[in-house]
């Protein structure tokens, strides 16, 4: 099975507080107010953005993309995500780790 890395970047304290505020507003809008205990737990934990480095087997285009999106569109029939390249429009936009292992064979 091919392995690939996910890039985890810690969210700044300012960004974290904004996301918590947005979350609280959204939950209240839908009628699910946040308890003080839950708010305290959210404020104490670190938040991370997860990204993945992808590269196209066809044209060589590469970029870092939001892992949450890639994970949602990934067909689990494959051991790694492979989507259409945003530059050339062909399939084979894959994790850089997998790309490198295929090119080094």
C-alpha positions as CSV (number, residue, x, y, z in Angstrom):
1,X,0.0,0.0,0.0
2,X,1.3,3.4,-0.9
3,X,1.7,5.9,2.0
4,X,1.4,9.6,1.7
5,X,1.8,12.5,4.1
6,X,-0.7,15.0,5.4
7,X,0.7,18.4,6.3
8,X,-0.7,19.7,9.7
9,X,-0.3,23.4,10.4
10,X,-1.3,24.8,13.8
11,X,-3.9,27.5,13.5
12,X,-2.9,30.9,15.1
13,X,-4.6,31.8,18.3
14,X,-6.4,34.7,16.5
15,X,-7.7,32.4,13.8
16,X,-8.8,29.8,16.4
17,X,-10.8,32.4,18.3
18,X,-12.5,33.5,15.1
19,X,-13.4,29.9,14.2
20,X,-14.8,29.3,17.7
21,X,-16.9,32.5,17.5
22,X,-18.2,31.4,14.1
23,X,-19.0,27.9,15.4
24,X,-20.8,29.3,18.4
25,X,-22.9,31.6,16.2
26,X,-23.7,28.7,13.8
27,X,-24.7,26.4,16.6
28,X,-26.9,29.0,18.2
29,X,-28.5,29.8,14.9
30,X,-29.6,26.1,14.6
31,X,-30.8,26.0,18.2
32,X,-27.8,24.2,19.8
33,X,-26.2,26.6,22.3
34,X,-22.7,25.7,23.5
35,X,-22.2,25.0,27.2
36,X,-19.5,26.7,29.2
37,X,-17.8,23.3,29.6
38,X,-17.8,22.8,25.8
39,X,-16.5,26.4,25.2
40,X,-13.7,25.9,27.7
41,X,-12.7,22.6,26.0
42,X,-12.7,24.3,22.6
43,X,-10.5,27.1,23.9
44,X,-8.0,24.7,25.5
45,X,-7.4,22.5,22.5
46,X,-5.1,23.3,19.5
47,X,-6.7,23.5,16.0
48,X,-4.9,22.4,12.9
49,X,-5.4,22.9,9.2
50,X,-4.6,19.8,7.2
51,X,-3.2,20.0,3.7
52,X,-1.8,17.6,1.1
53,X,1.0,18.2,-1.5
54,X,-0.2,16.9,-4.9
55,X,1.7,16.6,-8.2
56,X,0.4,15.6,-11.7
57,X,1.8,12.6,-13.4
58,X,1.1,14.1,-16.8
59,X,2.2,17.7,-16.8
60,X,4.2,18.0,-13.5
61,X,2.0,20.7,-12.0
62,X,2.0,20.6,-8.2
63,X,0.3,22.4,-5.4
64,X,-0.8,22.1,-1.8
65,X,-4.5,21.6,-1.3
66,X,-7.0,21.3,1.5
67,X,-7.0,17.7,2.8
68,X,-10.6,17.8,3.9
69,X,-11.7,18.4,0.3
70,X,-9.3,15.8,-1.2
71,X,-10.4,13.2,1.4
72,X,-14.1,13.7,0.5
73,X,-13.6,13.2,-3.2
74,X,-11.1,10.3,-2.9
75,X,-12.5,7.0,-4.0
76,X,-11.3,4.4,-1.5
77,X,-10.9,1.9,-4.3
78,X,-7.4,3.3,-4.7
79,X,-4.8,3.2,-2.0
80,X,-4.2,7.0,-2.5
81,X,-6.2,9.9,-3.8
82,X,-6.0,10.6,-7.5
83,X,-7.9,13.5,-8.9
84,X,-8.0,15.6,-12.1
85,X,-5.2,18.1,-12.5
86,X,-6.4,21.7,-12.3
87,X,-3.8,22.7,-14.9
88,X,-4.0,20.1,-17.7
89,X,-7.4,18.6,-16.8
90,X,-6.2,15.0,-16.9
91,X,-6.3,12.3,-14.1
92,X,-3.2,11.5,-12.1
93,X,-3.0,14.5,-9.7
94,X,-1.6,12.4,-6.8
95,X,0.2,12.9,-3.5
96,X,3.8,14.0,-4.0
97,X,5.1,11.0,-1.9
98,X,3.3,8.6,-4.3
99,X,4.5,10.6,-7.3
100,X,8.1,10.4,-6.2
101,X,7.9,6.6,-5.5
102,X,6.4,6.0,-8.9
103,X,9.1,8.1,-10.7
104,X,11.9,6.4,-8.7
105,X,11.0,2.9,-9.8
